[in-house]
Amino acid sequence: ATLERKRREYWDLIPRYFEDDSEVFTGAMLEGNDDDILLGSFASRSAEEQECLKQVLKDLPRTGPSIPVLRHERMQKAMLRVLFIWGMRHPGSGYVQGINDLLIP
């Protein structure tokens, strides 16, 4: 029951943080240029959201670099969403380096 509730919460949060921005995030992210993201539609977001995104983008390339499936664009998008939403939903600690390791199988 708890797992299902958490999944519903996550799916409900995606539109709040990623309406049309996910394509912009992913394109710049895969090129390793987070400045493009912040100059794009994300620039109108809060400083807290921008900082969280910067931290997630720094960690994503280090997330299971030897696991080929984690390099695919679809997985990168999913990991970006999960980590960013986690960081925004945990303001006490925010996103911190190493949280990405929780996603590695």
MDAnalysis code that builds the backbone (N, CA, C; Angstrom):
import MDAnalysis as mda
import numpy as np

u = mda.Universe.empty(315, n_residues=105, atom_resindex=np.repeat(np.arange(105), 3), trajectory=True)
u.add_TopologyAttr("name", ["N", "CA", "C"] * 105)
u.add_TopologyAttr("resid", np.arange(1, 106))
u.add_TopologyAttr("resname", ["ALA", "THR", "LEU", "GLU", "ARG", "LYS", "ARG", "ARG", "GLU", "TYR", "TRP", "ASP", "LEU", "ILE", "PRO", "ARG", "TYR", "PHE", "GLU", "ASP", "ASP", "SER", "GLU", "VAL", "PHE", "THR", "GLY", "ALA", "MET", "LEU", "GLU", "GLY", "ASN", "ASP", "ASP", "ASP", "ILE", "LEU", "LEU", "GLY", "SER", "PHE", "ALA", "SER", "ARG", "SER", "ALA", "GLU", "GLU", "GLN", "GLU", "CYS", "LEU", "LYS", "GLN", "VAL", "LEU", "LYS", "ASP", "LEU", "PRO", "ARG", "THR", "GLY", "PRO", "SER", "ILE", "PRO", "VAL", "LEU", "ARG", "HIS", "GLU", "ARG", "MET", "GLN", "LYS", "ALA", "MET", "LEU", "ARG", "VAL", "LEU", "PHE", "ILE", "TRP", "GLY", "MET", "ARG", "HIS", "PRO", "GLY", "SER", "GLY", "TYR", "VAL", "GLN", "GLY", "ILE", "ASN", "ASP", "LEU", "LEU", "ILE", "PRO"])
u.atoms.positions = np.array([
    [0.822, -1.199, 0.000],
    [0.000, 0.000, 0.000],
    [0.860, 1.256, 0.000],
    [1.940, 1.262, 0.802],
    [2.807, 2.441, 0.866],
    [3.513, 2.665, -0.468],
    [4.002, 1.598, -1.072],
    [4.692, 1.721, -2.348],
    [3.756, 2.289, -3.416],
    [2.554, 1.792, -3.493],
    [1.585, 2.303, -4.463],
    [1.271, 3.772, -4.210],
    [1.126, 4.149, -2.948],
    [0.851, 5.553, -2.604],
    [2.015, 6.443, -3.031],
    [3.229, 6.015, -2.780],
    [4.412, 6.791, -3.162],
    [4.531, 6.907, -4.680],
    [4.210, 5.836, -5.385],
    [4.240, 5.900, -6.851],
    [3.232, 6.923, -7.362],
    [2.029, 6.917, -6.789],
    [1.016, 7.901, -7.205],
    [1.489, 9.322, -6.909],
    [2.087, 9.525, -5.752],
    [2.613, 10.848, -5.395],
    [3.648, 11.300, -6.420],
    [4.562, 10.408, -6.776],
    [5.605, 10.743, -7.750],
    [4.990, 11.136, -9.095],
    [4.065, 10.315, -9.599],
    [3.449, 10.609, -10.892],
    [2.665, 11.912, -10.846],
    [2.090, 12.234, -9.712],
    [1.365, 13.504, -9.575],
    [2.313, 14.694, -9.535],
    [3.548, 14.485, -9.099],
    [4.519, 15.574, -9.001],
    [5.213, 15.890, -10.324],
    [5.280, 14.940, -11.217],
    [5.991, 15.172, -12.482],
    [5.473, 16.414, -13.207],
    [4.166, 16.568, -13.431],
    [3.708, 17.768, -14.145],
    [4.020, 19.069, -13.405],
    [4.106, 19.009, -12.095],
    [4.411, 20.219, -11.316],
    [5.807, 20.744, -11.635],
    [6.753, 19.848, -11.803],
    [8.134, 20.245, -12.018],
    [8.609, 20.117, -13.464],
    [7.925, 19.325, -14.271],
    [8.432, 19.003, -15.599],
    [7.405, 19.152, -16.708],
    [6.561, 20.147, -16.662],
    [5.520, 20.283, -17.676],
    [6.070, 20.107, -19.089],
    [6.777, 21.100, -19.592],
    [7.338, 21.010, -20.936],
    [8.856, 21.081, -20.914],
    [9.429, 21.124, -19.738],
    [10.854, 21.366, -19.611],
    [11.725, 20.133, -19.794],
    [11.148, 18.942, -19.698],
    [12.000, 17.751, -19.671],
    [12.826, 17.596, -20.936],
    [12.270, 17.975, -22.085],
    [13.051, 17.859, -23.319],
    [14.234, 18.817, -23.294],
    [14.024, 20.034, -22.801],
    [15.114, 21.006, -22.705],
    [16.163, 20.491, -21.741],
    [15.731, 19.993, -20.579],
    [16.665, 19.473, -19.595],
    [17.517, 18.374, -20.196],
    [16.868, 17.415, -20.834],
    [17.576, 16.238, -21.301],
    [18.547, 16.579, -22.417],
    [18.137, 17.414, -23.360],
    [19.027, 17.773, -24.458],
    [20.310, 18.396, -23.962],
    [20.198, 19.352, -23.070],
    [21.391, 20.004, -22.534],
    [22.157, 19.060, -21.628],
    [21.434, 18.247, -20.875],
    [22.072, 17.329, -19.943],
    [22.947, 16.329, -20.684],
    [22.423, 15.768, -21.765],
    [23.180, 14.760, -22.504],
    [24.410, 15.349, -23.170],
    [24.364, 16.655, -23.429],
    [25.528, 17.321, -23.999],
    [26.479, 17.784, -22.899],
    [26.084, 17.607, -21.644],
    [26.928, 17.999, -20.526],
    [26.986, 19.491, -20.314],
    [25.935, 20.216, -20.698],
    [25.950, 21.668, -20.581],
    [24.741, 22.140, -19.809],
    [24.864, 22.221, -18.478],
    [23.715, 22.621, -17.685],
    [23.418, 24.111, -17.805],
    [24.336, 24.928, -18.337],
    [24.044, 26.347, -18.536],
    [22.901, 26.534, -19.525],
    [22.848, 25.696, -20.561],
    [21.753, 25.789, -21.526],
    [20.408, 25.595, -20.858],
    [20.384, 24.734, -19.868],
    [19.136, 24.461, -19.162],
    [18.694, 25.700, -18.405],
    [19.622, 26.283, -17.678],
    [19.259, 27.420, -16.853],
    [18.937, 28.647, -17.684],
    [19.481, 28.744, -18.879],
    [19.159, 29.856, -19.763],
    [17.829, 29.642, -20.465],
    [17.390, 28.410, -20.506],
    [16.124, 28.083, -21.161],
    [14.945, 28.347, -20.242],
    [13.926, 27.560, -20.400],
    [12.691, 27.780, -19.662],
    [12.857, 27.605, -18.159],
    [13.904, 26.942, -17.724],
    [14.113, 26.731, -16.295],
    [14.593, 27.998, -15.598],
    [15.062, 28.967, -16.359],
    [15.592, 30.195, -15.777],
    [14.536, 30.959, -14.992],
    [13.274, 30.739, -15.294],
    [12.216, 31.442, -14.572],
    [11.872, 30.763, -13.251],
    [12.488, 29.631, -12.968],
    [12.221, 28.903, -11.731],
    [12.980, 29.525, -10.562],
    [12.657, 29.071, -9.369],
    [13.290, 29.604, -8.161],
    [14.772, 29.253, -8.112],
    [15.501, 30.006, -7.315],
    [16.927, 29.732, -7.132],
    [17.127, 28.347, -6.527],
    [16.224, 27.945, -5.647],
    [16.300, 26.617, -5.030],
    [16.173, 25.524, -6.093],
    [15.226, 25.680, -7.020],
    [15.050, 24.691, -8.079],
    [16.251, 24.664, -9.008],
    [16.780, 25.833, -9.339],
    [17.951, 25.887, -10.210],
    [19.159, 25.217, -9.561],
    [19.361, 25.462, -8.272],
    [20.491, 24.861, -7.568],
    [20.338, 23.343, -7.480],
    [19.126, 22.891, -7.216],
    [18.872, 21.443, -7.155],
    [19.180, 20.810, -8.508],
    [18.723, 21.436, -9.581],
    [18.981, 20.901, -10.910],
    [20.476, 20.845, -11.205],
    [21.205, 21.882, -10.852],
    [22.653, 21.886, -11.070],
    [23.312, 20.695, -10.377],
    [22.908, 20.448, -9.133],
    [23.506, 19.344, -8.381],
    [23.167, 17.994, -9.006],
    [21.918, 17.833, -9.419],
    [21.522, 16.573, -10.058],
    [22.312, 16.369, -11.343],
    [22.454, 17.423, -12.134],
    [23.178, 17.310, -13.400],
    [24.653, 16.982, -13.202],
    [25.227, 17.424, -12.103],
    [26.621, 17.079, -11.814],
    [26.755, 15.592, -11.482],
    [25.749, 15.052, -10.806],
    [25.813, 13.659, -10.376],
    [25.400, 12.657, -11.456],
    [24.515, 13.035, -12.354],
    [24.011, 12.067, -13.339],
    [25.103, 11.373, -14.143],
    [26.106, 12.071, -14.652],
    [27.152, 11.368, -15.410],
    [27.927, 10.356, -14.562],
    [27.902, 10.537, -13.246],
    [28.617, 9.625, -12.340],
    [27.739, 8.465, -11.877],
    [26.517, 8.436, -12.345],
    [25.580, 7.395, -11.918],
    [25.776, 6.146, -12.758],
    [26.424, 5.163, -12.189],
    [26.647, 3.892, -12.875],
    [27.282, 4.033, -14.237],
    [28.435, 4.694, -14.351],
    [29.045, 4.922, -15.665],
    [29.376, 3.639, -16.429],
    [29.526, 2.534, -15.719],
    [29.856, 1.274, -16.398],
    [28.607, 0.453, -16.745],
    [27.429, 1.010, -16.480],
    [26.181, 0.305, -16.766],
    [25.543, 0.946, -18.004],
    [25.679, 0.311, -19.172],
    [25.233, 0.926, -20.432],
    [23.776, 1.400, -20.445],
    [22.879, 0.662, -19.825],
    [21.466, 1.040, -19.879],
    [21.227, 2.400, -19.215],
    [22.054, 2.763, -18.254],
    [21.884, 4.049, -17.569],
    [22.324, 5.233, -18.424],
    [22.968, 4.968, -19.549],
    [23.402, 6.046, -20.446],
    [22.331, 6.394, -21.474],
    [21.308, 5.575, -21.601],
    [20.250, 5.830, -22.579],
    [19.444, 7.063, -22.186],
    [19.007, 7.798, -23.197],
    [18.279, 9.047, -22.957],
    [17.045, 8.843, -22.080],
    [16.316, 7.788, -22.320],
    [15.100, 7.537, -21.532],
    [15.438, 7.333, -20.050],
    [16.494, 6.603, -19.781],
    [16.914, 6.390, -18.395],
    [17.434, 7.682, -17.778],
    [18.161, 8.465, -18.565],
    [18.662, 9.742, -18.072],
    [17.500, 10.662, -17.670],
    [16.462, 10.697, -18.509],
    [15.278, 11.508, -18.188],
    [14.619, 11.025, -16.903],
    [14.454, 9.726, -16.792],
    [13.805, 9.163, -15.605],
    [14.624, 9.463, -14.351],
    [15.929, 9.273, -14.437],
    [16.775, 9.531, -13.276],
    [16.778, 11.011, -12.912],
    [16.794, 11.873, -13.914],
    [16.734, 13.309, -13.667],
    [15.451, 13.665, -12.921],
    [14.327, 13.133, -13.403],
    [13.047, 13.438, -12.754],
    [13.030, 12.940, -11.313],
    [13.433, 11.701, -11.110],
    [13.394, 11.116, -9.768],
    [14.289, 11.907, -8.806],
    [15.505, 12.170, -9.214],
    [16.446, 12.858, -8.325],
    [16.041, 14.300, -8.059],
    [15.588, 14.984, -9.096],
    [15.174, 16.379, -8.916],
    [13.958, 16.455, -7.996],
    [12.957, 15.635, -8.245],
    [11.758, 15.658, -7.409],
    [12.114, 15.258, -5.981],
    [12.987, 14.275, -5.809],
    [13.413, 13.906, -4.465],
    [14.028, 15.108, -3.766],
    [14.932, 15.796, -4.460],
    [15.588, 16.961, -3.875],
    [14.620, 18.065, -3.497],
    [13.626, 18.283, -4.332],
    [12.649, 19.339, -4.050],
    [11.706, 18.936, -2.921],
    [11.429, 17.673, -2.780],
    [10.495, 17.201, -1.747],
    [11.176, 16.979, -0.397],
    [12.490, 17.129, -0.333],
    [13.231, 16.969, 0.917],
    [14.042, 18.238, 1.188],
    [13.351, 19.334, 1.476],
    [14.043, 20.609, 1.640],
    [14.998, 20.658, 2.832],
    [14.809, 19.793, 3.801],
    [15.704, 19.784, 4.960],
    [17.140, 19.500, 4.571],
    [17.318, 18.559, 3.670],
    [18.666, 18.230, 3.211],
    [18.895, 18.705, 1.786],
    [17.822, 18.798, 1.011],
    [17.966, 19.128, -0.404],
    [18.649, 17.984, -1.122],
    [19.013, 18.210, -2.361],
    [19.738, 17.181, -3.101],
    [21.200, 17.289, -2.713],
    [21.792, 16.180, -2.326],
    [23.207, 16.168, -1.975],
    [23.922, 15.118, -2.814],
    [25.189, 15.362, -3.046],
    [25.986, 14.438, -3.850],
    [25.903, 13.040, -3.266],
    [25.697, 12.077, -4.132],
    [25.660, 10.683, -3.716],
    [24.266, 10.090, -3.665],
    [23.236, 10.933, -3.621],
    [21.862, 10.411, -3.616],
    [21.633, 9.586, -4.892],
    [22.304, 9.958, -5.976],
    [22.161, 9.250, -7.241],
    [22.507, 7.768, -7.126],
    [23.377, 7.416, -6.194],
    [23.769, 6.019, -6.029],
    [22.588, 5.115, -5.656],
    [21.541, 5.703, -5.110],
    [20.359, 4.921, -4.757],
    [19.652, 4.370, -5.991],
    [19.921, 4.949, -7.149],
    [19.258, 4.497, -8.389],
    [19.998, 3.373, -9.089],
    [21.197, 3.087, -8.677],
    [21.993, 2.058, -9.362],
    [21.502, 0.676, -8.959],
    [21.202, -0.158, -9.971],
    [20.716, -1.517, -9.642],
    [21.787, -2.360, -8.993],
])
